[in-house]
Amino acid sequence: MDYHWPGFHAAGDAIRRSAAVSFPYLLCALAFWFLWEQLSYLRKKGPLPGPHFVVPFLGSALPMILNPTAFWARQAALARDLGVSANFLVGRFVVFVRSTELSHKVFANVRPDAFHLIGHPFGKKLFGEHNLIYLFDQQHKDLRRRIAPNFTPRALSTYVDIQQSVIAAHISRWLALAAASPEPIPLRLLCRDLNLETSQTVFAGPYLTPEARVQFNRDYNLFNVGLMALPFDLPGFAFRRARLAVSRLIQTLSGTVALSKSRIRSGAEPTCLIDFWMQDALREITEANDIEIGGHLFDFLFAAQDASTSSLLWAVAALDAHPDVLARVRSEVSALWSPDSGLPITADLIRQMRYTEAVAREVVRYRPPATMVPHIAGEPFRLTEWYTVPKGAIVFPSVYESSFQGFTEPERFDPERFFSEERAEDRVYKRNFLAFGAGAHQCVGQRYAVNHLLLFIALFVSLVDFKRRRADGCDDITYVPTIVPRDDCTVYLVPRWALST
């Protein structure tokens, strides 16, 4: 090209003049947008406590991602007097609800024209449109009715056998790791792997090949990372990798649905959750949508996986910090079952472990795994006499804050509150125990989750002697995305039988 051609220089001059003329207009447009965003935020915020200025578009997203514990503690502190506070995250106005009664108002109004339960501020992009938590009214009731056979006493008894087998195998591996090194072991990733194998085996049984399980684990880890990342659905970003991983996970699970249908049609007995589901489904319909059911299986896995990891870690931390509770649990379990017996812990034995179940429930109250349950307002909603939540706002009822309201000395770890017939705090303060949700979308697998935690506690205290490596701040809360101890619950482990021989 001839760069000395006069027309070339004329064109360049024209572009520069155009840029010089348009630049002030661009600055004005940006300034107007920033001002409009601030005014819109302040209008929606109204009398709620919250920041007076928000960073354009991002709002408080970076502080939330860099230190979610401090961010949500700040929101709770702001909400202490009025029960609610406000903020702004990635272009969305958010309302934090600390008050238990106001949280119940949100949970009770999950319907298309009020609040939409979303599970994550950008959950629809991650989980898909057919996720259980996005269904309403009759559609939601019909699905819950269809999945009810998955959690009957017979089904739960089948799962108990699987759960304890996986738990015992993993504890054995932990002891082998501990024997190979004098250093204490951080339990978080080990508990995560235990729960992932438990979920896979309970939900999909024999239908996942070893290769599929390896890929499943990779994809689930990608999904977990994406949950805590900025929601940029672009190549190279963690959120995009998480979304694609969820698609692969659902495809894998939908394959197990087809295999289960074939096996159940042949007259085989159910051995896992999908079998119980298909046994009941095939009585009603000739075919079910495998992809849709695979998506619901992923919903179950997501609900069970990270929440259980959190609870297992806090259970170990609490038992280490309260030797009197640990001794009482060991006494109750040993009176009913011994590792030397070679017999399994049956569903009937679980029902007799009343104090151990009280410990499990207190763990969940004291450190509810999913501290908040985000909803989107489908229309303006009058939350109080003096504040109306604007349409489109993301509302965060805090089940964590509710756990420390009402109960006797709520800051103290005290299983007796769930065991003592005189105190009966599980009934008296039932409205404050929101770890499993409330209303129409209350967790359908609550009994399964409690059984899993109870079984873990019973097996862990029977098979292992443990001591926490304590350091300043080791019990501080960290989001990953459910809450865990900051030190990943790092412990010294030795087999109990080695101490008695």
Beta strands, then each sheet from edge to edge (+ up, - down):
strand 1: 84-89
strand 2: 92-97
strand 3: 115-117
strand 4: 185-186
strand 5: 375-377
strand 6: 381-382
strand 7: 388-389
strand 8: 394-397
strand 9: 464-468
strand 10: 477-479
strand 11: 483-485
strand 12: 490-495
sheet 1: 1+ 2- 8- 5+ 3-
sheet 2: 4+ 12- 9+
sheet 3: 6+ 7-
sheet 4: 10+ 11-
end
